[in-house]
Amino acid sequence: MAKVITFGELMLRLQPFNYERFVQATTFEASFGGGEANVAVSLANYGFDAEFVTKLPAHSIGQMAVNSLRQYGVGTKFITRGGNRVGIYYNEKGASQRPSVCIYDRANSAIALASSEDFDWDAIFDGADWFHFTGITPALGKNVVEICKEACKAAKARGVKISCDLNYRGKLWTRAEAREAMTELAKYIDVCISNEEDAKDVFGIEAEDTDITAGELNKEGYKSVARQLMDKFGFEKVAITLRESKSAFDNDWSAMLYDGENYCFSKLYHLHIIDRIGGGDSFGGGLIYALLSGKSSQEAIEFAVAASALKHSIGGDYNHVTVAEVEKLAGGDGSGRVQR
């Protein structure tokens, strides 16, 4: 059984019920989520040994966050306890032509104030096969950039494969800050995951003849993006998710995996969305599972996209699907017929 380590922030998610706007809401539903934690839950669901690493307060809300991972089989023994705040994000679900809105309240959270002394990376990576983080984590502060770098160095020293989802968040840092930090961290990354915007926002690499707001994507342009990323940083593989957004409810969803020789495009899914938060993370979890399971590049991208397509039908950050369910969809059964 493969062992995967993920590192990042686990946040409290507060959301109005149904499709209410913030200004309408009198009550909020609470759950937990965060990019790397979402990946860990996916991998635990697939039967892998998934460990999530972060720092959380020792109080009851911090324990709620830990428990939200334990119930799905994610390992939590390397979570450092300390600090005062669990980061919060408020999510207003979009509908029709009205987009979803996320408001962060995560300044001075426990992980944002963490130090190198909080993490024993040699112990954390003992027996590990893979390490995953996202561009959201170093965006939390210069101290966390250094922690990510220390983690990557320790992983490399043990021969652990490293993946990173660029996940640029303009509310957390500037493009210049992201480029400086991620250019340094990219030296350690084996598998780079990006979307239509991240490569441009972080590294200035842009797909030609593509208008993401109009839902128009040019596959040839993304071949160029993947090739430029690999040439610049020496990645082993580059995966790019391709979202054609028709409305908040309806998206076309596919992806490409470039392995240095082949550009493998997945089939296209027409999604009617229940919750798109965590969609990219479910793709990352699916891709890691597929690659560690020895699937070919084409098989890997089909599995990752199918996993993510299913996530869009599930509320909350976490993707509650099994390998069998993903493989059934990847194999062509997307009928949605009742299973008896």
VENTAPE-V643262 format. One record per backbone hydrogen bond with DSSP energy under -0.5 kcal/mol. CO is the residue of the C=O (numbers start at 1). NH is the residue of the N-H. E is the energy in kcal/mol with one decimal. If there is no record, write none. Layout:
CO:NH:E
CO:NH:E
This chain:
2:4:-0.5
2:49:-2.7
3:129:-2.9
3:130:-1.4
4:51:-2.8
5:132:-2.6
6:53:-2.8
9:11:-0.6
11:13:-0.5
11:33:-2.1
12:14:-0.6
12:89:-2.6
13:31:-1.9
14:91:-2.4
15:29:-3.1
17:20:-1.8
21:24:-1.2
21:25:-1.3
22:25:-0.6
27:17:-0.7
29:15:-1.9
31:13:-3.6
33:11:-3.0
34:38:-3.0
35:39:-1.5
36:40:-2.0
37:41:-2.2
38:42:-2.0
39:43:-2.3
40:44:-2.3
41:45:-2.4
42:46:-1.5
43:48:-2.5
44:47:-1.4
48:50:-1.1
49:4:-2.6
49:51:-0.5
50:75:-3.5
51:6:-2.6
53:8:-1.9
54:80:-2.4
56:82:-2.4
59:63:-1.9
60:64:-2.3
61:65:-1.9
62:66:-2.0
63:67:-2.9
64:68:-1.8
65:69:-0.8
66:69:-1.2
66:70:-2.1
67:71:-2.0
69:72:-1.6
69:74:-1.9
70:73:-2.0
75:52:-2.5
76:79:-1.8
78:80:-0.6
80:56:-2.6
85:87:-0.5
85:110:-2.6
87:12:-2.9
88:105:-3.1
89:14:-2.3
90:92:-0.5
90:103:-2.4
91:16:-0.6
91:93:-0.6
92:101:-2.2
95:98:-2.9
96:248:-3.9
97:99:-0.6
98:95:-1.6
101:92:-3.0
103:90:-3.0
105:88:-2.0
106:109:-1.6
109:113:-1.4
111:114:-1.3
115:118:-1.9
116:119:-1.6
119:121:-1.0
120:124:-2.4
121:125:-2.5
123:126:-0.9
125:128:-2.1
129:161:-1.7
130:5:-2.8
131:163:-2.7
132:7:-1.7
133:165:-1.4
134:137:-1.0
134:138:-0.7
135:139:-0.7
137:140:-1.8
138:141:-1.3
141:144:-0.5
141:145:-1.8
142:146:-1.9
143:147:-1.7
144:148:-2.6
145:149:-2.2
146:150:-2.4
147:151:-2.4
148:152:-2.6
149:153:-2.5
150:154:-2.2
151:155:-2.5
152:156:-2.6
153:157:-2.1
154:158:-0.9
155:158:-0.7
155:160:-2.7
156:159:-1.6
161:131:-2.8
162:190:-2.6
162:191:-2.1
163:133:-1.7
164:166:-0.6
164:193:-2.9
165:135:-2.6
168:170:-0.5
169:172:-2.0
169:173:-1.4
174:178:-2.5
175:179:-2.7
176:180:-2.2
177:181:-2.2
178:182:-2.9
179:183:-2.0
180:184:-1.1
181:185:-2.1
182:186:-2.3
184:187:-1.0
185:188:-1.9
186:189:-0.8
190:192:-0.5
190:236:-2.2
190:237:-1.9
191:164:-2.1
192:239:-3.0
193:166:-2.7
194:241:-2.4
195:199:-0.8
197:201:-2.7
198:202:-3.1
198:203:-0.5
199:203:-1.6
199:205:-2.0
200:204:-1.4
204:206:-0.6
207:210:-0.5
211:214:-0.7
211:215:-0.5
211:216:-2.4
212:215:-0.5
215:217:-0.6
216:211:-1.9
217:219:-0.6
218:221:-0.5
218:222:-1.4
219:223:-1.7
220:224:-1.6
221:225:-1.8
222:226:-2.5
223:227:-2.3
224:228:-2.6
225:229:-2.4
226:230:-2.3
227:231:-2.7
228:232:-2.3
229:233:-2.2
230:234:-2.4
237:192:-2.3
238:258:-3.0
239:194:-2.6
240:256:-2.3
241:243:-0.6
242:244:-0.6
242:254:-1.8
243:245:-0.7
244:246:-0.7
244:252:-2.7
249:251:-0.6
249:273:-3.8
250:246:-2.2
250:247:-1.8
251:271:-3.2
252:244:-2.9
253:269:-2.6
254:242:-3.2
255:266:-2.7
256:240:-2.6
257:259:-0.5
257:264:-2.9
258:238:-2.2
262:259:-1.6
262:264:-0.8
263:265:-0.7
264:257:-2.3
269:253:-2.7
269:271:-0.8
271:251:-1.5
271:273:-0.6
276:279:-2.1
278:282:-2.4
279:283:-1.4
280:284:-2.2
281:285:-2.7
282:286:-2.1
283:287:-2.6
284:288:-2.6
285:289:-2.3
286:290:-2.4
287:291:-2.6
288:292:-2.6
289:293:-1.5
290:295:-2.3
291:294:-1.3
296:300:-2.9
297:301:-2.2
298:302:-1.9
299:303:-2.2
300:304:-2.5
301:305:-2.1
302:306:-2.1
303:307:-2.5
304:308:-1.9
305:309:-2.6
306:310:-2.1
307:311:-1.7
308:312:-1.5
310:313:-1.9
311:314:-2.5
312:274:-3.2
312:275:-1.7
318:320:-0.8
319:321:-1.4
322:326:-2.1
323:327:-3.0
324:328:-2.0
325:329:-1.7
326:330:-3.1
327:331:-1.8
328:333:-2.1
329:332:-1.9
332:334:-1.2
338:340:-0.6
